[in-house]
């Protein structure tokens, strides 16, 4: 882990995500890239010639962001950390993903308070959209009070072999924190397998991995999402890890995404790995 990106809107949630990133940077000797996106309407972006600074709205938000960055960079928790910061104009989640690719970012850390009800279904949060589209791991921080820990990490999956590379990513993350990984397969009434079948499936999935600090768990529940949340609560997990398919458009609308639902509804941090 060399480069961490923290998208920020200067909210309390974003500030806490930045604090977590700073701790990672000090622990692993990596640098932080703070990014603020100015999400202007497409019509305004089309007018941005020769430079967006000529648009009054963009100029106002640029100056405001520069002021907020100046204050943020003076925070004690960012001292002795290599920090880069930038302000860009784009649709928020597209700009985040493009910049992450451009800078060869290893991990995105975002703060979120979630989205529920009508907003969750029809709009979704920027964090949810980044989780859906990012090709690199995204760590979503939900708390603003507790210290980040990863002693006990749930890794929830369907454990199909074509998703095996996501476990490699999870192990890479777990090794940095010496985490115990609690491998979790959730059985539901509509998709049930016996304990033996489920255990065998998990064993085949992790075959070849050199990570030995793990447990195997089969949990029955009404839905996969409830199963993950209930199991994490039961064992007092510090972190939930889950794969995301990155469904978009009409398929996302009708089928939903377990990873995005978990990001929205979990009270503990969530890290997602793209399938």
C-alpha positions as CSV (number, residue, x, y, z in Angstrom):
1,X,0.0,0.0,0.0
2,X,1.7,3.2,-1.2
3,X,-1.1,5.6,-2.2
4,X,-4.4,6.2,-0.4
5,X,-7.1,8.4,-1.8
6,X,-9.7,10.2,0.4
7,X,-12.5,12.0,-1.5
8,X,-13.7,14.8,0.8
9,X,-16.6,17.2,0.9
10,X,-15.1,18.5,4.2
11,X,-18.0,17.0,6.2
12,X,-17.5,15.3,9.6
13,X,-17.7,11.9,8.0
14,X,-15.0,12.8,5.4
15,X,-12.8,14.2,8.2
16,X,-12.9,11.0,10.1
17,X,-12.1,9.0,6.9
18,X,-9.1,11.4,6.6
19,X,-8.0,10.6,10.2
20,X,-8.1,6.9,9.4
21,X,-6.1,7.4,6.2
22,X,-3.5,9.4,8.2
23,X,-3.1,6.5,10.7
24,X,-2.7,4.1,7.7
25,X,-0.1,6.5,6.2
26,X,2.0,6.6,9.4
27,X,1.7,2.9,10.0
28,X,2.5,1.8,6.4
29,X,4.6,4.8,5.2
30,X,2.3,5.7,2.4
31,X,1.0,9.0,1.0
32,X,-2.5,10.5,1.0
33,X,-4.2,12.1,-1.9
34,X,-7.1,14.2,-0.8
35,X,-9.6,14.9,-3.6
36,X,-12.5,17.4,-3.7
37,X,-14.9,17.2,-6.6
38,X,-17.0,20.1,-7.7
39,X,-20.0,18.4,-9.2
40,X,-21.4,21.0,-11.7
41,X,-24.3,20.3,-14.0
42,X,-23.4,18.9,-17.4
43,X,-24.6,22.0,-19.1
44,X,-22.2,24.1,-17.1
45,X,-19.3,21.7,-17.8
46,X,-20.0,22.0,-21.5
47,X,-19.4,25.8,-21.2
48,X,-16.1,25.4,-19.5
49,X,-13.9,26.8,-22.3
50,X,-11.1,27.7,-22.2
51,X,-11.1,27.2,-18.4
52,X,-13.7,26.3,-15.8
53,X,-12.3,29.1,-13.5
54,X,-14.2,31.5,-15.8
55,X,-17.5,30.2,-14.6
56,X,-18.7,32.2,-11.5
57,X,-20.1,29.2,-9.8
58,X,-17.0,27.1,-10.3
59,X,-14.8,30.0,-9.2
60,X,-16.8,30.4,-6.0
61,X,-16.6,26.7,-5.1
62,X,-12.9,26.6,-6.0
63,X,-12.1,29.4,-3.6
64,X,-14.3,27.7,-0.9
65,X,-12.6,24.4,-1.4
66,X,-9.1,26.0,-1.3
67,X,-10.1,27.6,2.0
68,X,-11.4,24.3,3.4
69,X,-8.2,22.5,2.3
70,X,-6.0,25.2,3.9
71,X,-7.8,24.5,7.3
72,X,-7.8,20.8,6.9
73,X,-4.0,20.6,6.1
74,X,-3.3,22.4,9.4
75,X,-4.9,19.6,11.4
76,X,-2.6,17.9,13.9
77,X,-3.4,14.4,12.6
78,X,-2.0,15.2,9.1
79,X,1.3,16.5,10.4
80,X,4.3,14.3,9.4
81,X,2.3,12.7,6.6
82,X,2.9,13.2,2.9
83,X,-0.4,14.8,1.7
84,X,-1.4,15.9,-1.8
85,X,-4.6,17.6,-2.5
86,X,-6.5,18.5,-5.6
87,X,-9.8,20.1,-6.7
88,X,-11.5,18.9,-9.8
89,X,-14.8,19.3,-11.7
90,X,-16.7,16.2,-12.7
91,X,-19.5,14.0,-11.7
92,X,-18.3,13.0,-8.3
93,X,-18.1,9.2,-8.6
94,X,-16.7,9.4,-12.1
95,X,-14.1,11.9,-11.1
96,X,-13.0,9.8,-8.1
97,X,-12.6,6.7,-10.2
98,X,-10.7,8.5,-13.0
99,X,-8.4,10.2,-10.6
100,X,-7.8,6.9,-8.7
101,X,-6.7,5.2,-12.0
102,X,-4.6,8.2,-13.0
103,X,-2.7,8.2,-9.7
104,X,-2.5,4.4,-9.4
105,X,-4.2,4.5,-6.0
106,X,-4.1,1.3,-3.9
107,X,-7.1,2.1,-1.6
108,X,-9.9,4.5,-1.5
109,X,-11.2,5.6,2.0
110,X,-14.6,7.3,2.2
111,X,-16.8,8.5,4.9
112,X,-20.5,7.8,4.7
113,X,-23.7,8.2,6.8
114,X,-25.6,6.0,4.4
115,X,-28.8,6.5,2.4
116,X,-32.2,5.1,3.1
117,X,-35.7,4.8,1.6
118,X,-36.6,6.8,-1.5
119,X,-33.1,8.4,-1.8
120,X,-31.4,5.0,-1.5
121,X,-33.5,3.5,-4.4
122,X,-33.6,6.3,-6.8
123,X,-30.6,8.4,-6.1
124,X,-28.0,6.6,-4.0
125,X,-25.1,8.2,-2.2
126,X,-21.8,9.1,-3.9
127,X,-20.1,6.5,-1.7
128,X,-22.5,3.8,-3.0
129,X,-21.7,4.8,-6.6
130,X,-18.0,4.6,-6.0
131,X,-18.4,1.2,-4.4
132,X,-20.4,0.0,-7.4
133,X,-17.9,1.2,-10.0
134,X,-14.4,1.2,-8.4
135,X,-11.9,-1.4,-9.6
136,X,-9.8,-1.0,-6.4
137,X,-10.8,-1.7,-2.8
138,X,-13.0,0.9,-1.1
139,X,-13.0,1.2,2.7
140,X,-16.1,2.9,3.9
141,X,-15.9,4.5,7.4
142,X,-19.3,4.9,9.1
143,X,-18.3,5.9,12.7
144,X,-17.0,9.3,13.8
145,X,-16.4,8.3,17.4
146,X,-14.5,5.0,17.6
147,X,-10.9,4.2,16.6
148,X,-10.6,2.1,13.5
149,X,-9.6,-1.5,14.2
150,X,-9.5,-4.6,12.1
151,X,-8.8,-7.3,14.6
152,X,-11.9,-9.3,13.5
153,X,-12.9,-9.1,9.8
154,X,-15.9,-10.8,8.3
155,X,-15.3,-11.9,4.7
156,X,-18.8,-12.6,3.2
157,X,-19.0,-14.3,-0.2
158,X,-20.9,-16.9,-2.3
159,X,-17.4,-18.6,-2.5
160,X,-17.7,-19.3,-6.2
161,X,-14.2,-20.0,-7.6
162,X,-14.4,-17.2,-10.2
163,X,-14.4,-14.7,-7.3
164,X,-11.3,-16.2,-5.7
165,X,-9.1,-13.2,-6.5
166,X,-11.3,-11.0,-4.1
167,X,-10.1,-13.2,-1.2
168,X,-6.5,-12.6,-2.3
169,X,-7.2,-8.9,-1.9
170,X,-8.9,-9.5,1.5
171,X,-5.9,-11.5,2.7
172,X,-3.5,-8.8,1.6
173,X,-5.4,-6.3,3.6
174,X,-5.8,-8.6,6.7
175,X,-2.1,-9.3,6.8
176,X,-1.4,-5.6,7.3
177,X,-3.5,-5.6,10.5
178,X,-3.0,-9.2,11.6
179,X,-6.7,-9.7,11.3
180,X,-8.7,-12.8,12.0
181,X,-10.8,-13.4,8.9
182,X,-14.2,-14.9,9.6
183,X,-15.2,-16.5,6.3
184,X,-19.0,-16.3,6.0
185,X,-21.5,-18.0,3.8
186,X,-25.1,-17.0,4.4
187,X,-27.8,-19.6,3.6
188,X,-31.3,-18.3,2.7
189,X,-34.6,-20.2,2.2
190,X,-34.3,-19.6,-1.6
191,X,-30.6,-20.5,-1.8
192,X,-29.9,-23.3,0.7
193,X,-27.0,-25.8,1.0
194,X,-26.1,-28.2,3.7
195,X,-23.4,-27.4,6.3
196,X,-21.1,-29.9,4.7
197,X,-21.7,-28.6,1.2
198,X,-21.1,-25.1,2.3
199,X,-17.9,-25.9,4.3
200,X,-16.5,-27.9,1.3
201,X,-17.2,-25.0,-1.0
202,X,-15.3,-22.6,1.3
203,X,-12.4,-25.0,1.7
204,X,-12.0,-25.2,-2.0
205,X,-12.3,-21.4,-2.3
206,X,-9.4,-20.7,0.1
207,X,-7.2,-23.7,-1.1
208,X,-3.7,-22.5,-1.9
209,X,-3.8,-19.5,0.4
210,X,-1.1,-19.3,3.1
211,X,-3.3,-17.4,5.5
212,X,-4.1,-19.5,8.5
213,X,-5.8,-17.0,10.9
214,X,-9.4,-17.6,9.9
215,X,-12.7,-19.3,10.9
216,X,-15.3,-20.9,8.7
217,X,-18.9,-19.9,9.4
218,X,-22.3,-21.0,7.9
219,X,-25.1,-18.7,8.9
220,X,-28.8,-19.1,8.1
221,X,-31.0,-16.0,7.7
222,X,-33.9,-14.5,5.8
223,X,-31.6,-12.6,3.3
224,X,-27.9,-12.5,2.7
225,X,-27.8,-8.9,3.8
226,X,-29.5,-9.6,7.1
227,X,-27.2,-12.6,7.6
228,X,-24.0,-10.6,7.1
229,X,-25.2,-7.8,9.4
230,X,-26.5,-10.2,12.1
231,X,-23.4,-12.4,12.1
232,X,-21.1,-9.3,12.3
233,X,-23.1,-8.0,15.2
234,X,-23.0,-11.4,16.9
235,X,-19.2,-11.8,16.9
236,X,-18.5,-8.1,17.4
237,X,-16.7,-7.7,14.1
238,X,-14.6,-4.6,13.5
239,X,-14.9,-4.7,9.8
240,X,-17.1,-6.3,7.1
241,X,-15.4,-7.3,3.8
242,X,-17.5,-8.1,0.8
243,X,-17.2,-8.5,-3.0
244,X,-19.1,-6.3,-5.3
245,X,-20.3,-7.1,-8.9
246,X,-20.5,-3.5,-9.9
247,X,-24.0,-3.8,-11.4
248,X,-25.2,-0.6,-13.1
249,X,-28.2,0.8,-14.8
250,X,-31.4,-1.2,-15.1
251,X,-29.8,-4.4,-13.7
252,X,-28.8,-2.6,-10.5
253,X,-32.3,-1.0,-10.2
254,X,-34.1,-4.4,-10.3
255,X,-31.6,-6.7,-8.7
256,X,-29.9,-4.4,-6.2
257,X,-26.5,-5.0,-4.9
258,X,-25.8,-6.7,-1.5
259,X,-22.5,-4.9,-1.2
260,X,-24.2,-1.5,-1.6
261,X,-26.9,-2.4,0.8
262,X,-24.3,-3.4,3.4
263,X,-22.4,-0.1,2.8
264,X,-25.7,1.8,3.4
265,X,-27.0,-0.1,6.4
266,X,-23.9,-1.4,8.4
267,X,-22.9,0.5,11.5
268,X,-19.3,-0.7,11.2
269,X,-16.7,-0.1,8.5
270,X,-17.1,-2.0,5.3
271,X,-14.4,-2.8,2.7
272,X,-15.4,-3.9,-0.8
273,X,-13.4,-5.8,-3.4
274,X,-14.4,-5.8,-7.1
275,X,-15.2,-9.1,-8.7
